[in-house]
């Protein structure tokens, strides 16, 4: 890897057996192979929050986190925002079974790590039923989410390269 190429981790999280909670893994499954490179790793963490926390100890320059979001009245709505690590890391210090971003960042901090700049690509869920597969509104948001992930990776790579 070239020294001036920032390392970016694209992480999908969610439980594929709980309907729309599988949004993150589904987006990653459909991401084009061209996104993965020497400096960009794409990984589906499913419900393995501690695995993600440990991987973040490897010193990534940036993280794109793809996840389902609570339904706030508009299922299938895509939200892209920068994570507030101060707020997200205020959860319990270590929880080997928790998968939500707050628990991941709190675990990372407890392990002595520092969260990289993080962009969240999230979709409001319609339902979290005991079944595989996304609801229609969430499934319809996947192509837009893929484009958002690609844009976030490009933006983070450019910003991190300027800082190096």
Wavefront OBJ file of the C-alpha trace (Angstrom):
o trace
v 0.000 0.000 0.000
v 1.309 3.437 -0.869
v 2.053 5.628 2.139
v -0.160 8.444 0.858
v -3.244 6.243 0.382
v -5.594 6.422 3.363
v -6.947 3.167 4.772
v -10.748 3.043 4.729
v -12.895 0.319 6.262
v -16.428 -0.144 4.917
v -18.360 -2.101 7.547
v -21.840 -3.514 7.202
v -23.592 -4.408 10.438
v -26.925 -6.024 11.140
v -28.741 -9.295 11.668
v -29.900 -10.871 8.395
v -32.413 -12.993 10.341
v -34.327 -9.922 11.571
v -35.792 -8.544 8.356
v -34.722 -4.950 7.758
v -31.912 -5.186 10.324
v -30.037 -6.971 7.530
v -29.764 -3.715 5.551
v -26.007 -3.294 6.137
v -25.053 -6.821 5.070
v -27.324 -6.589 1.994
v -25.770 -3.309 0.843
v -22.289 -4.788 1.213
v -23.340 -7.928 -0.666
v -24.335 -5.761 -3.638
v -21.375 -3.355 -3.557
v -19.337 -3.516 -6.747
v -15.971 -5.268 -6.447
v -14.233 -2.166 -7.792
v -14.714 -0.471 -4.416
v -12.313 -2.888 -2.717
v -8.664 -2.020 -3.190
v -5.331 -2.111 -1.438
v -6.466 0.753 0.800
v -10.222 0.023 1.065
v -11.524 -3.071 2.841
v -15.201 -4.043 2.688
v -16.369 -6.360 5.465
v -19.749 -7.655 6.627
v -19.585 -7.837 10.427
v -23.152 -9.070 10.837
v -23.702 -9.102 14.592
v -20.008 -9.360 15.569
v -19.549 -5.968 17.227
v -16.397 -6.954 19.110
v -14.806 -8.152 15.870
v -15.396 -4.689 14.389
v -14.003 -3.013 17.531
v -10.857 -5.169 17.337
v -10.445 -4.486 13.613
v -10.686 -0.745 14.284
v -7.598 -1.095 16.505
v -5.621 -1.638 13.268
v -5.442 2.115 12.728
v -7.908 2.897 9.958
v -7.996 6.471 8.657
v -11.753 6.368 8.085
v -14.805 4.162 8.486
v -18.013 3.929 6.484
v -20.610 2.200 8.638
v -23.691 0.782 6.867
v -26.555 -0.026 9.226
v -30.308 -0.080 9.762
v -31.739 2.902 11.648
v -34.814 3.138 13.874
v -38.071 3.923 12.099
v -38.808 7.608 12.589
v -41.880 7.582 10.387
v -40.393 7.162 6.930
v -39.325 3.527 6.301
v -36.814 3.244 3.491
v -35.451 6.763 4.015
v -31.692 6.895 3.655
v -29.643 9.039 6.040
v -25.944 9.811 5.551
v -24.167 11.614 8.377
v -20.893 11.899 10.234
v -20.857 10.011 13.535
v -20.443 11.924 16.784
v -17.949 9.691 18.587
v -18.294 11.584 21.862
v -21.962 10.687 22.040
v -21.579 7.205 20.561
v -18.813 6.123 22.953
v -20.801 6.927 26.080
v -22.242 3.407 26.375
v -20.963 0.519 28.502
v -17.193 0.046 28.381
v -17.144 -3.502 26.993
v -20.025 -5.586 25.726
v -18.984 -8.593 23.668
v -22.547 -9.189 22.469
v -23.675 -5.664 21.539
v -23.705 -4.630 17.890
v -25.054 -1.105 17.809
v -22.521 1.601 16.877
v -22.509 3.121 20.383
v -21.438 -0.217 21.891
v -18.804 -0.771 19.195
v -17.194 2.634 19.776
v -17.407 2.288 23.574
v -15.689 -1.111 23.307
v -13.040 0.351 21.017
v -12.342 3.110 23.530
v -12.177 0.578 26.396
v -9.611 -1.388 24.374
v -7.457 1.742 24.066
v -8.406 2.591 20.508
v -9.588 5.801 18.926
v -12.419 5.790 16.420
v -11.535 7.097 12.977
v -13.624 9.658 11.155
v -16.870 7.804 10.514
v -19.615 8.277 7.962
v -22.845 6.385 8.629
v -25.035 5.275 5.732
v -28.275 4.182 7.358
v -31.801 3.328 6.327
v -34.946 3.617 8.433
v -36.451 0.167 8.945
v -40.041 -0.810 8.209
v -40.027 -3.979 10.305
v -37.713 -6.118 12.383
v -39.462 -9.462 12.043
v -37.997 -12.926 12.552
v -37.392 -13.527 8.860
v -34.748 -13.154 6.199
v -35.057 -10.468 3.542
v -35.713 -6.763 3.473
v -39.117 -5.105 3.271
v -39.953 -3.392 -0.029
v -39.178 0.191 1.127
v -35.813 -0.817 2.582
v -34.931 -3.037 -0.404
v -35.693 -0.068 -2.682
v -33.151 2.056 -0.783
v -30.239 -0.336 -1.437
v -29.133 1.165 -4.813
v -29.104 4.673 -3.318
v -27.145 3.338 -0.332
v -24.561 1.774 -2.644
v -24.083 5.134 -4.364
v -23.821 6.830 -0.945
v -21.138 4.362 0.189
v -19.135 4.945 -2.997
v -19.427 8.722 -2.553
v -18.437 8.502 1.116
v -15.362 6.404 0.304
v -14.291 8.876 -2.402
v -14.825 11.869 -0.104
v -13.007 10.254 2.843
v -10.088 9.161 0.648
v -9.711 12.657 -0.739
v -9.965 14.312 2.690
v -7.554 11.862 4.346
v -5.049 12.181 1.490
v -4.982 15.955 2.002
v -4.190 15.435 5.698
v -1.330 12.978 5.082
l 1 2 3 4 5 6 7 8 9 10 11 12 13 14 15 16 17 18 19 20 21 22 23 24 25 26 27 28 29 30 31 32 33 34 35 36 37 38 39 40 41 42 43 44 45 46 47 48 49 50 51 52 53 54 55 56 57 58 59 60 61 62 63 64 65 66 67 68 69 70 71 72 73 74 75 76 77 78 79 80 81 82 83 84 85 86 87 88 89 90 91 92 93 94 95 96 97 98 99 100 101 102 103 104 105 106 107 108 109 110 111 112 113 114 115 116 117 118 119 120 121 122 123 124 125 126 127 128 129 130 131 132 133 134 135 136 137 138 139 140 141 142 143 144 145 146 147 148 149 150 151 152 153 154 155 156 157 158 159 160 161 162 163 164
